[in-house]
Amino acid sequence: MTTRGMPHVDFEQAPFLVIWETTQACELACQHCRASAQPNRDDRELTTDEAKDLITAVAEMGTPVFILSGGDPLKRPDLCELISWGKQAGLRMGTIPAATPTLNRDHIERLKDAGLDQMAMSLDFPRADLHDDFRCAPGAFRKTMQALEWAHDVQMPVQINTSVFAGSAAYLPEMAELVKTLDIVFWEVFFLVPVGRGENVDGLSAQRCEELFDVLYRAQKEGPFIVKVTEAPHYRRFVAQRELAESDTPPLRPGHTASMPRQLLRSEGPGHTVGLAARGVNAGKGFAFVSHLGEVFPSGFLPCSAGNVRTNGIQHIYRESPLFLALRDPDRLVGRCGRCEFRSICGGSRSRAFAMTNDYFATDPWCAYEPVAAAPIDQDKDEPDTQSAVTSSAPSTSTRVP
């Protein structure tokens, strides 16, 4: 499907995408895991009936895309039942199985038979030794490649998720070349947010991000898949600047805002992809994350709970909680993000701002851009964006009230 085929969603009423952390159980011990995943399931997880109630509520509020994340979703024996339930409710369903010995061809066939629309696999390095070391799991690279073959055999659309941090940045050009050979529909590149185990992983400088954006820009133009950048919305600003420089459009004047880059609006990409949003999605604005315990967060990378679905319901939390309402108000942004002329198409990573400054309205520390305009007029409602749905998220349980 393309951007033309996706429904318009009023972000004041519903998120475009909801991710539910089905469990924190996982056999992997990835160095950057925000959930600090463990092998065993928590007996306080949402039950099958509670999960079905959540899925139904998400569909009723008008959200089109629902992702079953983890931990490892395959740890839940009711995974296929829940996928079928979501499909019957009219949702587009995705999941992110972990590359462990548990994952086999039979699992992927059953996911396909249950109605799964898209499957994501994580691949952080173009070499097996580096990837396996980062995931703390010998054979993870080989299992991922094997799972991709199985998915292709059953005609399951596949997405690759890649984490970028100081140790992997130098390999991003090689990763771009590798993913071009994998017959995928989405390449989602996640810029590290230092939460969970990720607090011990070296991050990037703002200038290094700009250099990596150039790699992704070329991959977006050349690759047969859609590139989605997660937790680095200033990539949209980078692309807008490149397009302005390559066109006859005059530079932006103070007080004017940038339009969404054409390169991020391409609609000729591969079909059957999950989650092409008609507007830019950010934490709490078009997006919500539900933990394995039912806590609702603006993002899996922004561990501030706004309530629990067991007591409040996701519709009430998303529409009325002070936290979500504040995050949808661009006038709350401060510093460079608050006065940036690209604010309506970017907004900075609210998750990284909180993780590194303890203020989710602060300037994204990984953005190098110095605004030239006064506080812009917000045009967000009119500017579309391309968003991938199958995103890995897993927060802790700390809270903060705006």
C-alpha positions as CSV (number, residue, x, y, z in Angstrom):
1,M,0.0,0.0,0.0
2,T,1.1,3.6,-0.4
3,T,0.4,6.8,1.4
4,R,-2.7,7.2,-0.7
5,G,-4.1,4.0,0.7
6,M,-3.7,4.8,4.4
7,P,-6.5,6.4,6.3
8,H,-6.3,9.9,7.8
9,V,-6.1,9.9,11.5
10,D,-6.8,12.8,13.8
11,F,-3.9,12.7,16.2
12,E,-5.9,14.5,18.8
13,Q,-8.3,11.5,18.9
14,A,-6.2,8.5,18.1
15,P,-2.7,7.4,17.5
16,F,-1.8,6.1,14.0
17,L,0.2,3.4,15.6
18,V,0.0,1.5,18.9
19,I,2.8,-0.9,20.0
20,W,2.0,-3.4,22.7
21,E,5.0,-5.0,24.5
22,T,3.4,-8.5,24.8
23,T,6.1,-9.7,27.2
24,Q,9.6,-8.7,28.4
25,A,10.7,-12.4,28.2
26,C,13.4,-13.0,25.7
27,E,16.4,-15.4,25.3
28,L,18.6,-12.6,23.9
29,A,20.5,-10.2,26.1
30,C,21.1,-7.3,23.7
31,Q,23.5,-4.6,24.8
32,H,21.0,-1.8,24.1
33,C,17.7,-3.5,25.3
34,R,15.5,-0.9,27.0
35,A,13.5,-3.6,28.7
36,S,16.5,-5.3,30.2
37,A,14.8,-8.4,28.9
38,Q,15.0,-11.7,30.8
39,P,14.3,-15.4,29.9
40,N,11.1,-15.8,31.9
41,R,7.6,-14.3,31.5
42,D,6.1,-12.0,34.2
43,D,2.9,-13.5,35.7
44,R,1.5,-9.9,35.8
45,E,1.4,-9.6,32.0
46,L,-1.9,-8.7,30.3
47,T,-3.9,-11.9,29.9
48,T,-5.3,-13.0,26.6
49,D,-8.7,-11.5,27.4
50,E,-7.1,-8.2,28.5
51,A,-5.0,-8.2,25.4
52,K,-8.1,-8.7,23.2
53,D,-9.9,-5.9,25.1
54,L,-6.9,-3.6,24.3
55,I,-6.8,-4.5,20.7
56,T,-10.6,-3.9,20.4
57,A,-10.3,-0.5,22.1
58,V,-7.4,0.5,19.8
59,A,-9.5,-0.4,16.7
60,E,-12.6,1.4,18.0
61,M,-10.7,4.6,18.5
62,G,-9.7,4.7,14.9
63,T,-6.0,3.5,15.0
64,P,-5.2,1.5,11.9
65,V,-1.9,-0.2,12.9
66,F,-1.1,-2.4,15.9
67,I,2.3,-4.0,16.6
68,L,3.0,-6.9,19.0
69,S,6.4,-6.3,20.3
70,G,8.6,-7.6,23.1
71,G,10.9,-9.0,24.6
72,D,10.2,-11.9,22.2
73,P,6.5,-12.1,21.2
74,L,7.0,-15.8,20.4
75,K,7.2,-16.3,24.2
76,R,3.4,-15.8,24.2
77,P,1.5,-19.0,23.2
78,D,-1.5,-16.8,22.3
79,L,0.4,-14.7,19.7
80,C,-1.4,-16.1,16.6
81,E,-4.7,-15.9,18.4
82,L,-4.2,-12.2,19.1
83,I,-3.0,-11.5,15.5
84,S,-6.2,-13.1,14.2
85,W,-8.3,-11.1,16.7
86,G,-6.6,-7.9,15.5
87,K,-7.3,-8.7,11.9
88,Q,-10.9,-9.4,12.6
89,A,-11.1,-5.9,14.3
90,G,-9.8,-4.4,11.1
91,L,-6.3,-3.6,12.2
92,R,-3.0,-4.0,10.2
93,M,-0.9,-6.3,12.4
94,G,2.9,-6.6,12.7
95,T,5.3,-8.3,15.1
96,I,9.0,-8.6,15.8
97,P,10.2,-12.1,16.7
98,A,13.6,-12.5,18.2
99,A,16.3,-14.4,16.3
100,T,16.5,-17.3,18.8
101,P,16.5,-21.1,18.3
102,T,12.7,-20.9,19.0
103,L,12.1,-19.1,15.7
104,N,11.5,-21.6,12.9
105,R,9.7,-21.9,9.6
106,D,6.6,-23.4,11.3
107,H,6.3,-20.3,13.4
108,I,6.5,-18.0,10.4
109,E,3.9,-20.1,8.5
110,R,1.5,-19.9,11.5
111,L,2.0,-16.1,11.7
112,K,1.2,-15.8,8.0
113,D,-1.9,-18.1,8.4
114,A,-3.1,-16.0,11.4
115,G,-3.2,-12.9,9.1
116,L,0.1,-11.1,10.0
117,D,0.6,-8.2,7.6
118,Q,4.4,-7.7,8.2
119,M,7.2,-9.1,10.2
120,A,10.3,-7.2,11.4
121,M,13.8,-8.7,12.1
122,S,16.7,-6.9,13.8
123,L,20.0,-6.6,12.0
124,D,22.5,-4.2,13.4
125,F,25.8,-5.0,11.7
126,P,26.6,-6.4,8.2
127,R,28.9,-9.1,9.7
128,A,27.8,-12.1,11.8
129,D,30.5,-11.7,14.5
130,L,29.7,-8.1,15.2
131,H,25.9,-8.6,15.2
132,D,26.1,-11.7,17.4
133,D,28.3,-9.9,19.9
134,F,26.0,-7.0,20.1
135,R,23.0,-9.3,20.6
136,C,25.0,-11.5,23.0
137,A,23.8,-14.5,21.0
138,P,26.0,-16.7,18.8
139,G,24.1,-17.5,15.6
140,A,21.7,-14.6,15.8
141,F,22.9,-13.2,12.4
142,R,22.5,-16.6,10.7
143,K,19.1,-17.1,12.3
144,T,17.9,-13.7,11.0
145,M,19.0,-14.5,7.5
146,Q,17.3,-17.9,7.7
147,A,14.1,-16.3,8.9
148,L,14.1,-13.8,6.0
149,E,14.3,-16.7,3.6
150,W,11.3,-18.4,5.3
151,A,9.3,-15.2,5.2
152,H,10.0,-14.8,1.6
153,D,8.9,-18.4,0.9
154,V,5.5,-17.7,2.5
155,Q,5.3,-14.2,0.9
156,M,5.4,-12.4,4.2
157,P,6.5,-8.7,3.8
158,V,9.6,-8.2,5.9
159,Q,11.2,-5.1,7.5
160,I,14.8,-4.8,8.9
161,N,15.4,-2.8,12.1
162,T,18.9,-1.5,12.6
163,S,20.2,0.3,15.7
164,V,22.8,3.1,15.3
165,F,25.2,4.1,18.0
166,A,28.9,4.9,18.3
167,G,30.0,1.3,17.7
168,S,27.8,0.7,14.7
169,A,28.0,4.0,12.9
170,A,31.0,3.2,10.8
171,Y,29.2,0.2,9.4
172,L,26.1,2.0,8.3
173,P,27.2,2.4,4.6
174,E,27.9,-1.4,4.5
175,M,24.6,-2.1,6.1
176,A,22.9,0.0,3.4
177,E,24.4,-2.1,0.7
178,L,23.5,-5.3,2.5
179,V,19.8,-4.5,3.0
180,K,19.5,-3.7,-0.7
181,T,20.1,-7.4,-1.3
182,L,17.5,-8.7,1.2
183,D,14.2,-8.1,-0.7
184,I,12.7,-6.1,2.2
185,V,9.9,-3.5,2.1
186,F,11.1,-1.2,5.0
187,W,14.5,-0.4,6.5
188,E,14.0,1.2,9.9
189,V,17.1,2.8,11.4
190,F,16.8,3.5,15.1
191,F,19.1,6.1,16.6
192,L,19.9,5.0,20.1
193,V,18.1,6.5,23.1
194,P,20.1,5.8,26.3
195,V,17.5,4.0,28.4
196,G,17.6,0.5,29.9
197,R,20.8,-1.3,29.0
198,G,21.3,1.4,26.3
199,E,22.6,3.7,29.1
200,N,25.8,1.8,28.9
201,V,26.1,2.1,25.1
202,D,28.1,5.0,23.6
203,G,26.0,7.4,21.7
204,L,26.6,9.7,18.8
205,S,27.6,13.4,18.4
206,A,25.2,15.7,16.7
207,Q,27.6,16.2,13.8
208,R,28.0,12.4,13.4
209,C,24.2,12.2,13.0
210,E,24.4,14.6,10.1
211,E,27.0,12.4,8.4
212,L,24.9,9.3,8.9
213,F,21.8,11.1,7.5
214,D,23.7,11.5,4.2
215,V,24.1,7.7,4.1
216,L,20.4,7.2,4.7
217,Y,19.4,9.9,2.2
218,R,21.3,8.1,-0.6
219,A,19.8,4.7,0.5
220,Q,16.4,6.3,0.4
221,K,16.9,7.5,-3.1
222,E,18.6,4.4,-4.4
223,G,17.1,1.5,-2.5
224,P,14.0,-0.6,-3.5
225,F,12.6,-0.1,0.0
226,I,11.3,2.7,2.2
227,V,13.8,4.1,4.8
228,K,12.3,5.1,8.1
229,V,14.4,6.9,10.7
230,T,13.3,6.4,14.3
231,E,14.2,8.7,17.2
232,A,16.0,11.1,14.9
233,P,13.2,13.2,13.4
234,H,15.8,15.8,12.5
235,Y,16.5,13.5,9.5
236,R,13.4,15.2,8.0
237,R,15.0,18.6,8.5
238,F,18.2,17.2,6.8
239,V,16.2,16.0,3.8
240,A,14.3,19.2,3.5
241,Q,17.5,21.2,3.5
242,R,19.0,18.9,0.8
243,E,15.9,19.3,-1.4
244,L,15.9,23.1,-0.9
245,A,19.6,23.2,-1.9
246,E,19.0,21.0,-5.0
247,S,16.0,23.1,-6.2
248,D,15.4,26.6,-7.2
249,T,13.4,27.3,-4.1
250,P,14.6,30.3,-2.2
251,P,15.9,29.8,1.4
252,L,13.4,30.0,4.2
253,R,12.8,33.4,5.7
254,P,12.4,34.1,9.4
255,G,9.0,33.1,10.6
256,H,8.3,30.7,7.8
257,T,8.2,26.9,8.1
258,A,9.5,24.1,5.9
259,S,7.3,21.7,4.1
260,M,7.7,18.0,4.4
261,P,10.5,16.8,2.1
262,R,9.3,15.2,-1.1
263,Q,11.9,12.4,-0.7
264,L,10.0,11.2,2.4
265,L,6.6,11.3,0.6
266,R,7.4,9.0,-2.3
267,S,4.4,6.7,-2.9
268,E,6.0,4.4,-5.5
269,G,7.6,2.2,-2.9
270,P,6.9,-1.6,-2.6
271,G,3.4,-2.7,-1.8
272,H,1.9,-4.5,1.2
273,T,3.8,-2.4,3.8
274,V,2.4,-1.8,7.2
275,G,2.1,1.7,8.5
276,L,2.5,4.7,6.1
277,A,1.2,7.6,8.2
278,A,-0.3,10.7,6.5
279,R,1.5,13.0,9.0
280,G,4.7,13.0,11.1
281,V,4.5,10.7,14.1
282,N,6.3,11.6,17.4
283,A,6.1,10.5,21.0
284,G,2.5,10.9,22.2
285,K,1.5,12.5,18.9
286,G,0.2,9.7,16.6
287,F,1.9,7.1,18.7
288,A,1.3,5.2,22.0
289,F,3.1,2.3,23.6
290,V,1.6,-0.2,26.1
291,S,3.8,-2.2,28.4
292,H,3.5,-5.8,29.2
293,L,1.8,-4.7,32.5
294,G,-0.7,-2.4,30.7
295,E,1.1,1.0,31.4
296,V,0.6,3.5,28.6
297,F,3.7,5.5,27.5
298,P,4.1,8.2,24.8
299,S,6.9,6.0,23.4
300,G,8.8,2.9,24.4
301,F,11.8,5.1,24.6
302,L,10.1,7.7,26.8
303,P,9.4,5.8,30.1
304,C,6.8,8.2,31.6
305,S,3.5,6.4,32.3
306,A,0.2,8.3,31.7
307,G,-2.0,5.5,33.1
308,N,-2.8,1.9,32.9
309,V,-5.3,0.2,30.5
310,R,-6.6,-1.9,33.3
311,T,-8.0,1.1,35.1
312,N,-8.4,4.0,32.6
313,G,-8.6,2.6,29.1
314,I,-6.3,3.6,26.3
315,Q,-8.8,5.9,24.6
316,H,-9.1,8.1,27.8
317,I,-5.3,8.0,28.4
318,Y,-4.4,9.0,24.8
319,R,-7.0,11.7,24.5
320,E,-7.1,13.3,27.9
321,S,-4.0,12.6,30.0
322,P,-1.9,15.7,30.7
323,L,1.2,14.0,29.4
324,F,-0.1,13.2,26.0
325,L,-1.8,16.5,25.6
326,A,1.4,18.4,26.5
327,L,3.5,16.4,24.0
328,R,1.0,17.2,21.2
329,D,1.4,21.0,21.9
330,P,4.4,22.3,19.8
331,D,4.3,25.5,21.9
332,R,5.7,23.6,24.8
333,L,9.0,23.0,23.0
334,V,11.9,25.1,24.3
335,G,15.5,25.9,23.2
336,R,16.5,25.4,19.6
337,C,13.6,23.0,19.0
338,G,11.1,25.6,20.1
339,R,12.2,28.3,17.7
340,C,13.2,26.1,14.8
341,E,11.6,26.7,11.4
342,F,11.6,22.9,10.8
343,R,9.6,22.4,14.0
344,S,6.4,21.2,12.4
345,I,8.1,18.5,10.3
346,C,10.6,17.5,13.0
347,G,10.1,18.4,16.7
348,G,13.2,16.6,17.8
349,S,13.3,13.3,19.7
350,R,11.3,13.9,22.9
351,S,12.6,10.6,24.2
352,R,16.2,11.5,23.9
353,A,15.6,15.0,25.2
354,F,14.1,13.4,28.3
355,A,16.8,10.7,28.7
356,M,19.6,13.2,28.4
357,T,18.2,16.3,30.0
358,N,15.2,15.1,32.1
359,D,13.0,17.4,30.2
360,Y,11.0,16.1,27.2
361,F,10.4,19.6,25.9
362,A,14.1,20.4,25.6
363,T,16.3,20.5,22.5
364,D,17.2,17.1,21.1
365,P,21.0,16.9,22.1
366,W,21.8,15.0,18.9
367,C,20.7,17.8,16.6
368,A,23.4,20.1,15.3
369,Y,21.1,22.6,13.5
370,E,21.0,26.2,14.6
371,P,17.6,27.8,13.7
372,V,17.6,31.0,11.6
373,A,13.9,31.7,12.0
374,A,11.7,33.0,14.7
375,A,9.1,30.7,16.3
376,P,7.3,29.2,13.3
377,I,3.6,28.9,12.5
378,D,2.7,25.3,13.2
379,Q,1.6,23.6,9.9
380,D,1.7,20.0,11.1
381,K,-1.9,19.1,10.3
382,D,-1.2,19.7,6.6
383,E,2.2,18.1,6.3
384,P,2.3,14.3,5.7
385,D,5.2,12.0,6.5
386,T,6.2,8.4,5.9
387,Q,6.3,6.2,9.0
388,S,7.1,2.6,9.5
389,A,5.0,0.6,11.9
390,V,7.1,-2.3,13.1
391,T,9.2,-0.5,15.7
392,S,10.8,-2.2,18.7
393,S,10.1,-0.4,22.0
394,A,10.4,-1.4,25.6
395,P,10.4,1.1,28.4
396,S,11.1,1.0,32.1
397,T,8.4,2.1,34.5
398,S,9.5,5.5,35.9
399,T,7.0,8.4,35.7
400,R,6.9,12.1,35.4
401,V,4.0,14.6,35.2
402,P,4.3,17.5,32.8
